[in-house]
Amino acid sequence: MKLPDKLYNVLKWICLIALPALAVFYFTLAKIWGLPYEAEIPATINAVAVLIGALIGISQITINKEGEINETK
């Protein structure tokens, strides 16, 4: 599976910056304001971030393998 560069970059930013920041933000506000599911929502957000990270990791491995195949030809 090879992702287009633009999609790869967007998913990487979402995975590395946006989702972890959102999880911490919700967790902090849940503690302060007594919002529901203070552990469950951040855990779910982090699980989504890990899933996206795995998908873009697979994409990067695919790209690297294709590059090695092309270099040996």
N, C-alpha and C positions, 0 to 999 in steps of 0.2 A: 504494500500500500504506500503510495507516494502522494504526499499532499502538495498542492501548489504553494509556492513560497509565501505569498501573501497570507493564505490561510494558516500556514505553519507559524508565521510570525505572530499573528493575532492569537492563535491558540496558546502559543508559548507565553505571551504576555498575560493572557487570562489565567493560565495555570500557575505561573510563577509570582504574579503580583496581585491581580484583581481578586481572585477567589480566596487566597489566604488572608488578604486584608479585609475582605467582607466577613469572613469567619470570625476574625478577631474583633472586628467592629460590632457584630451582632452579639458575640459572647460578652463583651464589655457592657454594652447597653442593656443586655438581659440581666446582668448582675445589678446594675444601677437602678433600672426601672422595673425590675421584676417581670420581664417579658417571658412568655411561655417557651418551653423546650430549649432552655439555655444551653444544654449540652448537645441535644439531638440535631439542631439546625447547623451549628458549626461543624459537627462531625460529618453531616451529610455534605456540606459544602466542601470540606476537605476530601471526602471520598470522590466527589466529582473532579476535583483538582488532580487527584492521583490517577483517575481514569484518563483524563485528558493528557496528563504527563506520559502515561504508558502508550497512548496512541501516537503522540508525537515522537516518542522514543522509537517506536516501531518504524515510523516513517523515516527517521534519521538513519536507522540501521539499514533500511532498504536502499536509501540514497547512497550510503557508504559502500554497500556491497555492489551496487551498480557501478560506482566509480572504480572499484577494484577490478571488476570484470572488464571495463573499458580500458583500463590502464594496461592490462595484460594482453590485450589484442594487438 
